[in-house]
Amino acid sequence: MRKIELFSKNEKSRGFYDVANQLNDLTGKEWVFSTKSVIPKGFPPSFQLKLRNKHGGQKPPELCESLIRTFTKEGDLVLDPFCGVGGTLIGCHLSKRTGVGIELNKDWVDIYYNLCELESLKPLEIIHGDSRDILKKFILEKRKYFDFILTDIPYWKMDEVDKSKGTYKKVGEPSMGVYSEKSKLSRFSSDSKQLRGRKEDWEMLIGDVFSECYKLLKPGSYCAVFIGNMYNNGQYFLLNADIARILSQIGFVLKGEIIWYDVNKKLHLYGINYSWIPSIVHQFIMIFRKERIVHLNKEEKENIRFKNLKRIKDEKTS
Ligand SMILES: C[S@@+](CC[C@H](N)C(=O)[O-])C[C@H]1O[C@@H](n2cnc3c(N)ncnc32)[C@H](O)[C@@H]1O
């Protein structure tokens, strides 16, 4: 027996599951859907959004859940070294995976605990500190390998850029109008260790963190990184290309990009009557893999089959 038909809670067929599936718990039908390179979707205001909104750069837990379901199996271990108020960690709760998050700013850690209490969720491991230090500690402690890294990195100096909601300005001028405000993203971190301004420093942080991540990721596993390109001071920066370059230099292999088009994102007036400035309504999810040097042997493949069958059996009896 190789393929088994699976059903959702409301008795609808999910398609056929191959017990040799090495990557995830998806049926063939779900797998095909998960490889789509564009996600044109807005997400509901769930999991204490008002509270999480204090961050300003939080990601929808349901989007994180679907990425986690694509790249892991139930019970797997996920790492987020820039975890903010916990989009990835809530995604782990929703998909029954274990997660570990690291966050530099204590305010965001506190919000995660707070929302877990309000949502009656048992908090997953979240560590307040600098990923550069914490990940080195993980290696010294010989922590278990992670099965997936899902993270949403600081977007260079996105946290310092003035937003001009409902207003317009010429390049170099301050924004004008009643709705002009300093971006909420400025509250990403109050810690002095947080990078400020220089792109080289941002690249260094990314390089340092992902070098440690690479050592902690199980061979054959994936790493997905949220990144948005940015328009700053009259110029457009392809930060996704920077990420592809930096992570490839570390040893990760770039496998593709998913574009998340947030259909709920409001358009703002930028540069009207002066110049064309993009209203950016999409972000990238860059997909990397730490390739296996040695392929799975027959026994390891058998073991995967056995675990897959057991999980399906447990699911049917629960
Ligand atoms: C884009 S946000 C992540 C938001 C997250 N996905 C969520 O749903 O809340 C990036 C986070 O990285 C944190 N950060 C920046 N530098 C860090 C570092 N060196 N170590 C750990 N966290 C860091 C920032 O404080 C910020 O909260």
The ligand as a MOL file (V3000), in Angstrom:
LIG
                    3D

  0  0  0     0  0            999 V3000
M  V30 BEGIN CTAB
M  V30 COUNTS 27 29 0 0 0
M  V30 BEGIN ATOM
M  V30 1 C 10.2920 41.7490 10.6900 0
M  V30 2 S 10.3330 41.5430 12.4090 0 CHG=1
M  V30 3 C 9.6320 39.9280 12.6690 0
M  V30 4 C 8.1430 39.9460 12.8670 0
M  V30 5 C 7.5490 38.5740 13.0940 0
M  V30 6 N 7.4990 37.7990 11.8840 0
M  V30 7 C 6.1370 38.6250 13.6880 0
M  V30 8 O 5.2140 38.0050 13.1430 0
M  V30 9 O 5.9870 39.3240 14.6910 0 CHG=-1
M  V30 10 C 12.0320 41.3040 12.7460 0
M  V30 11 C 12.3530 41.2030 14.2090 0
M  V30 12 O 13.7300 40.9090 14.3770 0
M  V30 13 C 14.1360 41.4740 15.6260 0
M  V30 14 N 15.6100 41.5310 15.6220 0
M  V30 15 C 16.4200 42.4230 14.9960 0
M  V30 16 N 17.7170 42.1260 15.2150 0
M  V30 17 C 17.7370 40.9870 15.9740 0
M  V30 18 C 18.7670 40.1670 16.5130 0
M  V30 19 N 20.0540 40.4540 16.3160 0
M  V30 20 N 18.4260 39.0800 17.2450 0
M  V30 21 C 17.1090 38.7670 17.4520 0
M  V30 22 N 16.0870 39.5120 16.9790 0
M  V30 23 C 16.3850 40.6050 16.2450 0
M  V30 24 C 13.4510 42.8250 15.6570 0
M  V30 25 O 13.3400 43.3230 16.9780 0
M  V30 26 C 12.0940 42.4780 14.9980 0
M  V30 27 O 11.0990 42.2530 15.9500 0
M  V30 END ATOM
M  V30 BEGIN BOND
M  V30 1 1 1 2
M  V30 2 1 2 3
M  V30 3 1 2 10
M  V30 4 1 3 4
M  V30 5 1 4 5
M  V30 6 1 5 6
M  V30 7 1 5 7
M  V30 8 2 7 8
M  V30 9 1 7 9
M  V30 10 1 10 11
M  V30 11 1 11 12
M  V30 12 1 11 26
M  V30 13 1 12 13
M  V30 14 1 13 14
M  V30 15 1 13 24
M  V30 16 1 14 15
M  V30 17 1 14 23
M  V30 18 2 15 16
M  V30 19 1 16 17
M  V30 20 1 17 18
M  V30 21 2 17 23
M  V30 22 1 18 19
M  V30 23 2 18 20
M  V30 24 1 20 21
M  V30 25 2 21 22
M  V30 26 1 22 23
M  V30 27 1 24 25
M  V30 28 1 24 26
M  V30 29 1 26 27
M  V30 END BOND
M  V30 END CTAB
M  END
